[in-house]
């Protein structure tokens, strides 16, 4: 029988062609599957971000803010309105209304993150209300008056406004899976409910809140509980520490894994100005995380008394030097 290449050659080549086709199809399926998963994951995060952005409470028109980006006024409100029962338990008091319990100016300049605390008892002129403690501005006129008061008192007009209540502060930390704190001695505050063991430890939102708010911080030294004093100055330092830890945790690998929960928590617990989105916050948070130097301090102040009321007043010329450096984006002077 004669050999016919026209009929036998395709038969010999077919299995080889089919094998190549199957290998190529599997590779395609794997590639497309991975791409699809990435697209779905990205779409989910974007969707959650948009949802959280929609949920973030709008502080309304704030003509007091300066145009542009850069300087944030971060306010921690001591409102009990949305504080969960398991966070209160008598540790934070019970009263109506709200005051600015935490007041921080924050920015990132040339790879340096700068956090400048303004003590809540700082004596300032509140537009339309005369001399009073700076935290009273929030109670008198809300966010807009708070921004105006800070701008008048410091010469620094913020570009954005961020506010979080007690419950939201703890909720965001819980969504992050907690933050790490390190203390050299056992610590407590019977008023805020704080209890800490010595060393490095991961704490939940309620403990971090008690740490940041502690006004009667004590350490166990040589068998005795010793008050560490420091008043609002030491308290402001703990607040900045917790804020820095939160930003670091949010941008860590574990924080990125938990990002859907974190984004939702941030959106549901924050109040921001109308021009601020969670995309802006994410960019600022990354800048904060990427900065290589941290400059964190409280405005230099001294104690004073007027009409039987204790206040804190600017300690000039040191206070002016700090404010001028912050406004110019220069390194803050060492304390």
N, C-alpha and C positions, 0 to 999 in steps of 0.2 A: 504494500500500500504506500502510495506516495505521500510524502510529508507536505502539508499545506499550512504555511505560516500564517495565512490570513485567518485561519480558524483556530490554530493552537496558540498563537502569541497572546491574544486577549485573555485566554484562559489562564496562561501562566502569570500575567501581569495583574489580574483582577485582585487576588488576595493581597498583594503588596500595596496596591492603590487603596483598597478598603482599609487596611491597617493604618496607612498614613491618614486617611480621612477621619477614622475614629479617634486617633491620637489628637489630631488638630481640633476636633469637636469637643473633646474632653477639656483641652486647654482653654478653649473659648468659654466653655461653661464655667470653669473655675474662675477665669478672669472676670467674666460678666457677673458671676455671683458675688465675688469680692467687691467689685465696683458698685453693685446694687446695694450690698450691705452698707458700704461707706456712704452712698447717697442717702439711703434711708436713715442712717445714724445722723448724718448732717442735717437732713430735713427735720428729724425729730428734735434735735437741739435747737435749730432755728425756730421751729414751731413753738417749743417750750419758751424760748427767749421772747418771741413775739407775744405769747400768752402772758408771760410774767411781766413784760413791758406794759401790756394792757392793764394788768392787775396793779402795777405800781401806782400808788396814789399820787395824784397830781396836786402840788401845792398851789396851783393856780397862777395867775399872772404875777410876776415878781419884777416890777420895774427897778427894784433896788439892786438887782444883779448887773454886773458889768458884762459887756458883750465878749464873745470869744470863749476860750477854754483855758484850763490851767489850774486855777485856784478853787478848791472846794471848801465850803463851810459845812462841816459835819456836826450835826446836833443830835444828841441822845436825849430824848424826851422822857421825863419821869412819869408820864401818864400811866395810870393804873387801869385805863379803860379796857384794854385788850390783854391784860396780864392774866395768864392761866392760873387757876387756883393752886396748882402744885408748885408754882414759882413764888407765890406770895407767902402764904402761911405765916403772915405777921412780920416777915423779915423786912419788907420794904414800906411798911406803913400803909395807910388807907386814907386817901383824900381825893377830892375831885379836882378837875382841871389838870394843867400840865405846866411844867417848867423845863428850861433847858438844863439838864443835869450834866451833859457833856458838850463842850464847845471846842472844836478843833479846826484850825486852818491847815489844809494839806495841799501839797503840790509836789511834782517831780520836775527837777531842773538839772540838766547836764548829768544824768545818772545818779542824782542825789534825791532821795525821798526826804521831804521835810514835813514834820508834824509839829505844829505849834499850838499848845493848849492855852486857852484863856480861862482862868479860874472862874467858877460860877459866881463867886462872891466879889468879883472885881467891881469897884465903884466906877460907874460911867454916867455920862449924860444920855438918857434915853429920849429921843426926839418926841416932844409933846408931853413928856412925863417927868422931866427933871432928873436929878441925880438919884441913882438906885443901883442895886446889884445887877450885873449884866444879864443874869438868867431871867430877871423879871421882864425883860423886853419881850420874850416869847409869850409870857402870860398876858401881857398888855396888848400885843398886836400880832402874834403869830410869826410865821417865817419871814414875812417881808420886813416887819419892824426889827426882827432879830438881825437880819442882814444889814439894814441901815445902821443899827446900833454898833455892830461890829466894825463896819466901815468907818464910822465917825470916830470910834475909840482907837482904831489901829492905823487908819490911813490906807488900809488894804480892802478893796471892794471885791468880793468873791465873784467868780463866773458861774458857779453852780452851787446848788443847795441840796443837801441830803439829810434826811431825818429818819431815825429809827426809834421805836418805843422799846421799853423793857422786854416785853414778850417777844418782839421781833428779833431783838439782839440775841436772846437765848435760842430762838428758833433757827436762826441762820447758822449758829455754831453747831447745833445738833444736826442740821442737814449736812454740815461738813464732816460729821463724825467726831466732833470735839476738836479741841486744840491742845497743844502741849504747853504746860507751865512748869517752871522749875523754881523751887524755893529752897533756901539753905536749912531752914528749921521748920518744925511743925508750926502751922499758922492757923489763926481763927479770927473771926469777927462775930461776936454774939448778936450784933444788931442786924447784919446782913445775912447771917446764917452760914458764913464761910467756914469750912473745915478743910485743911490741906495737910497732907503728909509731906515730909521732906523729900527732896530729890525731884527728878524729872517724872512727870505724870501727865496722862491725857485726861482732861476734865470735860464734863458736859456743859451745856449752855447755862444751866442754873448756877453751877459752881463758878463758871467764868464771869457771869453777871455779878455774883456776890463778891468776887475778887475785884472786879473793876469798880464796884460801887462802895467798897469798904471805906468807912470813915473812922473805924476803931480797930485798926489792924494790929494784931498781937502775934508775937512769936514766943515759942517755948524755949527758953534758954536756961540751962543749969537748973531745970526743974521748976522754973517760975515763968509765968506768962508776963511778958514785957511789952508794953505799948511801944509801937515804932513811931508814933507821932507823924509829923510831916503834913498833917491836915490835907487841904485841897491840892497842895503841890505833889505830895506822894501819891495821892489818889489819881491825879491827872496823869502821872507817869504810868500807873497801872493801866489806865484806860488806853493810853497810846500803845503799851505793850500788847494788850489784848487785840487791839485793832491791827497791829502789825502781824501778829500770829494768825489772825483770821485771813488776811490777804495772802500770807505765805501758804496757808493750808489750802485755800481756794485754788491756787495755781500749781499745787503739787500734783504728782501723778495720781494719788488717791483722790484728791479734790476734783481732778478732771473726770475720773471715773464716776464720781458722785455728782457731776455737774448738773444733770437734769433736776435732781432734788434741790441742789443749791440754788439754781436759777429760779426755780419755783418759789423757794423760801425767800430769796431776795426780793423777788417781784411782789410777793404778798405782804412783806413786812416793811417796805421802804416807802417813804414819801420823797419825791424829787421835784425839781422845778420843771416847767413845761418843756424846756429845751433839752432835757436830759433823758437819754434812752439807756437801756441795759447794754446796748452795744458800746455806748460811750463809757459806761461803768467797766465793762470788760476790758476795753483798751486802757483805761486808767489803772485798773487793777494789775494788768500785765506790766505796765510801765513801773508801777510800784514794786512789783515782784522782781523786775529786771534790774532795778536800780542797785548799784553796788555799795552805796553809802547811805546810812540812816542818820539823819539829824533830827533828834527828838528832844523837845524841851518845853517847859512852861514859861510863859511870859514872866520876866523878873518882877516880883511884887514885894511889898512890905505890908505889915499889918497896921491898921489905923482904926480909930473909933470916932464916930460922929453921932451926937445925940443919943449916946448909950448903945448904939448899934455897931457891931464889929464888921469891918470891911477889909478888902485887900485893895491897895492902890499901886499904880505903876511905880517901879523903882527906877527912876531916871538918874543918870543917862543910860543905864544898862538896857532898860526896856526899849528906849528909842533906837538904840544900836541894833537890837534883835529885830525889831519891826522893819527898819530900813534895809537890813540884810535880806529878810524874807521877801520884801517887796521888790528888791532888785534881783532876786534869784541868786544871791551870793551865799557862801557858806555861813551858817549860823555861828555866832561866837560861842566859844566854849564857856560853860557855866563854872 
